Amino acid sequence: MKILITGGQGFIGAAIAGVLQVEHSITIMDNWSESYPGYAAIHRGKDGLKQASALEIKHRKQASIYREELIKGIPIVKGWTWQKELETIDEPDLIINCGSLSEAILSQYLKDFTYCSIVKGIENIKKTFKCPVLHFSSSMSYGSWEGAIKEDGEQNPVDWYGSCKKDSETFIDQNDIIVRPMHVYGFGDGKFPMPMNIERQYQNGRPVTVEEADCIYIKDLTVVIKKIVDKWIPGVYNLSSGYLRSKDIIKEESKNILGFEIETINKSGPTGKNRGTLDSSKLAQVYNWNSQYKNYKETIIDYFNEYRIRNENNS
């Protein structure tokens, strides 16, 4: 198939493109560069948006190099999914829409860009093309909840990011698929990668904060997306591995693999409110999908080993 991946230079988009290019003809649409609004800025709690440090820039560059390796040889159309730019692309067989701001906290400082990239982006895609769309929404559209929430659970976003994600879904039709993932993590994340946080807190002598929340590892996500592309069944699907992030596992494996003696503590989520877990049983049943890792610890070992090897190669 001819597949257009918007946001294909980003964390999720590049990982998907790297896997799908083996069997499909991929085109990427993205405008990622060091001028991306979130590249040189980072949220500092009550201090608001501040300039990224040299350490943070180092990790973002490392992640960018890795993503470029994943998509090497794939044609890239530069743009932010504005309609005039989309009109330069031939009609694909399928679109995977990852092209939007992916930082909930940052969205409150970049409201116009967040709305344009999330809501106007999918609106323009649907205006321009007739093919099916796999649209990445977010669990943030549910807001805060307790227990395990299913796809028909109430959408009650508590921040601007979640509101934009909810609004974006109104452009999806009966031939499309909506995926609502929960906390995607793994190597290639240039915004808040785990090794960067560990290294930063280690240098500052402060504990590493860990939100013990539901999540999915990037390598599990790509397996799911390949299954969806191979067996297209329109609908809405939650996506989580069902693992809870654990401060104890991060502490243990950062010592075993990265060599950092750190302390870890729990923290609240980006909205300051509790969120439960995602019930991803619908997706698991429809696509006969199970995580390729037995537990959260296995994903962290894989993630940290990837980071350690690449760090050593770059030294």
C-alpha positions in Angstrom: 0.0 0.0 0.0 0.9 3.6 -0.4 0.8 5.0 3.2 1.2 8.6 4.2 2.4 9.1 7.8 2.0 12.6 9.1 4.4 13.4 11.9 6.7 10.7 10.6 9.8 12.3 11.9 8.5 12.3 15.5 8.8 9.6 18.2 5.7 7.5 17.4 5.6 8.3 13.6 9.2 7.3 12.9 8.9 4.1 14.8 5.8 3.1 12.8 7.4 4.2 9.5 10.5 2.2 10.2 8.5 -1.0 10.7 5.9 -0.5 7.9 8.5 0.4 5.2 9.5 -3.2 4.9 6.2 -4.1 3.3 4.7 -0.8 2.1 5.5 2.4 0.2 5.8 5.1 2.8 5.7 8.9 2.5 6.2 11.1 5.5 4.9 14.6 6.0 6.5 16.5 8.8 8.2 19.8 9.5 10.4 18.7 12.4 13.6 20.6 13.0 15.3 22.4 15.8 12.8 25.2 15.2 10.0 23.0 16.4 8.3 24.9 19.2 9.0 22.2 21.8 12.6 21.6 20.9 14.4 24.4 22.8 11.8 24.7 25.6 10.9 22.6 28.6 8.4 22.9 31.4 9.8 23.8 34.8 6.9 23.3 37.1 5.8 26.6 38.7 8.6 28.4 36.8 6.7 27.8 33.6 8.4 27.3 30.2 12.2 27.7 30.2 15.0 27.1 27.8 16.2 23.5 27.6 19.6 22.8 29.2 22.7 21.5 27.4 21.9 18.0 28.8 18.3 18.1 27.4 19.5 19.3 24.0 22.0 16.5 23.9 19.3 13.9 24.5 17.0 15.5 22.0 19.7 15.4 19.3 20.5 11.8 20.1 16.9 10.9 19.8 16.6 12.8 16.5 19.6 11.0 15.0 18.0 7.6 16.0 14.7 8.5 14.4 16.4 9.6 11.2 18.1 6.2 11.0 14.6 4.6 11.3 13.2 6.5 8.3 16.3 6.6 6.2 15.4 6.5 2.5 11.7 7.4 3.0 10.6 10.5 1.1 9.6 13.4 3.3 7.2 16.2 2.4 7.9 19.2 4.6 4.8 20.7 6.2 2.5 21.0 9.2 -0.5 19.3 7.5 -1.8 22.6 6.1 -4.2 21.9 3.3 -2.2 23.6 0.5 0.8 21.3 1.5 -1.3 18.2 1.6 -2.6 18.9 -1.9 0.9 18.3 -3.3 0.7 14.7 -2.3 -0.9 12.0 -4.5 -3.9 10.2 -2.9 -2.5 7.4 -0.7 -4.2 4.1 0.2 -4.0 4.9 3.9 -3.0 7.7 6.2 -1.6 7.3 9.7 -2.0 10.6 11.5 0.7 11.2 14.1 1.2 14.8 13.1 0.5 16.9 16.2 2.0 18.3 19.4 2.3 15.4 21.8 3.1 17.2 25.1 0.2 17.8 27.4 1.9 20.3 29.7 3.5 22.2 26.8 0.1 22.6 25.2 -1.0 25.2 27.7 1.8 27.5 26.6 1.4 26.9 22.9 -2.4 26.9 22.6 -2.7 28.1 19.0 0.0 25.7 17.7 -1.6 22.8 19.7 -5.0 23.5 18.2 -3.7 23.8 14.7 -1.5 20.7 14.8 -4.1 18.5 16.5 -7.5 19.7 15.3 -6.9 21.7 12.0 -4.4 19.0 11.0 -7.0 16.2 10.9 -9.6 18.5 9.5 -7.3 19.3 6.5 -6.5 15.7 6.0 -10.1 14.7 5.8 -10.9 17.6 3.4 -8.0 16.6 1.1 -8.1 12.8 0.9 -10.8 10.1 0.6 -8.8 7.2 1.9 -9.1 5.6 5.4 -7.3 7.3 8.3 -5.7 5.8 11.4 -5.9 8.7 13.8 -3.8 8.9 16.9 -5.9 10.5 19.7 -5.0 10.2 23.3 -6.2 8.8 26.7 -6.0 12.5 27.8 -9.4 12.9 26.1 -11.0 10.9 28.9 -9.6 13.4 31.5 -9.4 11.9 35.0 -11.0 8.6 36.1 -10.7 5.7 38.4 -10.5 2.1 37.6 -10.2 0.7 34.1 -12.0 2.7 31.4 -13.3 1.4 28.1 -13.7 3.1 24.8 -17.3 4.1 25.5 -16.3 5.8 28.8 -17.1 9.5 29.2 -14.7 11.9 27.5 -14.2 14.7 30.0 -10.8 16.3 29.3 -9.2 18.4 32.0 -6.7 20.3 30.0 -6.2 22.0 26.6 -4.4 19.0 25.1 -7.1 16.6 26.0 -9.8 19.0 24.7 -8.0 19.3 21.3 -7.7 15.5 21.1 -11.4 15.1 21.8 -12.3 17.7 19.2 -10.0 16.1 16.6 -12.1 12.9 16.8 -15.2 14.7 15.4 -13.6 14.6 11.9 -13.2 10.8 11.9 -15.8 8.8 10.0 -17.1 5.2 9.9 -14.3 4.0 7.7 -11.5 5.2 10.0 -9.8 4.1 13.1 -9.1 6.0 16.3 -6.3 4.8 18.6 -6.2 6.3 22.1 -2.8 5.3 23.6 -1.7 5.7 27.2 1.9 7.1 28.0 4.0 5.8 25.1 7.7 5.5 26.1 10.9 4.2 24.7 14.2 5.1 22.9 13.7 7.9 20.4 11.6 10.1 22.6 13.3 13.5 22.4 11.1 15.4 24.8 11.2 13.7 28.2 13.2 10.5 27.8 13.8 8.5 30.9 17.6 8.3 30.7 17.7 12.1 30.4 15.7 12.5 33.5 17.8 10.1 35.4 21.1 11.7 34.3 19.7 15.2 35.1 18.5 14.3 38.6 21.7 12.3 39.2 23.8 15.4 38.5 21.6 17.5 40.7 21.5 15.0 43.5 17.7 14.9 43.6 15.3 11.9 43.4 13.9 10.9 40.0 10.2 11.4 39.9 8.1 8.6 38.5 4.4 8.6 37.8 3.1 5.1 38.5 0.7 5.2 35.5 -0.5 2.8 32.8 1.8 2.8 29.7 2.8 1.2 26.5 6.3 0.6 25.2 7.0 1.9 21.7 8.0 -1.5 20.3 4.7 -3.0 21.5 2.9 -0.1 19.8 4.5 -0.7 16.5 3.4 -4.4 16.6 -0.2 -3.3 17.2 -0.1 -0.7 14.3 1.2 -3.3 11.9 -1.7 -5.7 12.8 -4.2 -2.8 12.3 -2.8 -2.0 8.9 -2.8 -5.6 7.9 -6.4 -6.2 9.1 -8.4 -3.0 8.9 -11.4 -3.0 11.2 -12.8 0.5 11.7 -13.6 1.7 15.2 -12.2 3.2 18.4 -9.5 1.4 20.3 -7.7 2.0 23.6 -4.0 1.1 23.6 -2.0 0.1 26.6 0.3 -2.7 27.6 -1.4 -2.8 31.0 2.0 -2.1 32.8 2.3 0.4 35.5 5.5 2.4 35.6 7.4 1.5 38.7 9.9 3.6 40.5 11.6 0.6 42.1 12.3 -1.1 38.7 13.6 2.1 37.2 15.9 2.5 40.3 17.1 -1.1 40.1 17.8 -1.2 36.3 19.4 2.3 36.2 22.0 0.9 38.5 22.4 -2.5 36.8 22.5 -1.1 33.2 23.3 2.6 33.3 25.5 2.6 36.3 23.6 5.4 38.1 22.9 5.1 41.8 19.6 7.0 42.1 16.7 7.6 44.4 13.1 7.5 43.0 9.9 8.9 44.3 6.3 8.9 43.1 4.7 12.0 41.4 1.2 12.9 40.2 0.3 13.0 36.5 0.6 16.0 34.2 -2.8 17.3 35.2 -2.2 16.8 38.9 -5.1 14.5 39.1 -5.3 10.7 39.3 -6.0 8.6 36.2 -6.9 4.9 36.1 -5.9 2.4 33.6 -7.1 1.8 30.0 -9.1 -1.3 29.2 -7.4 -2.4 26.0 -9.3 -5.7 25.8 -11.2 -4.7 22.7 -8.1 -4.2 20.7 -6.4 -7.3 22.1 -9.4 -9.5 21.1 -10.1 -8.0 17.6 -6.4 -8.1 16.6 -5.3 -11.1 18.6 -2.6 -8.9 20.2 -0.5 -9.4 23.3 2.5 -7.5 24.5 5.8 -9.1 23.3 7.2 -8.3 26.8 6.1 -10.2 29.9 6.2 -7.2 32.3 7.3 -3.6 32.7 10.8 -4.7 33.9 11.5 -6.4 30.6 10.7 -3.2 28.6 12.9 -1.1 30.9 15.8 -3.5 30.5 15.4 -3.3 26.7 15.1 0.5 26.7 18.1 1.1 29.0 20.3 -1.4 27.1 19.4 0.4 23.8 20.4 3.7 25.4 23.6 2.3 26.9 24.8 0.8 23.6 24.1 3.9 21.6 25.7 6.1 24.2 28.8 4.0 24.2 28.9 4.0 20.4 28.7 7.8 20.4 31.5 8.2 23.0 
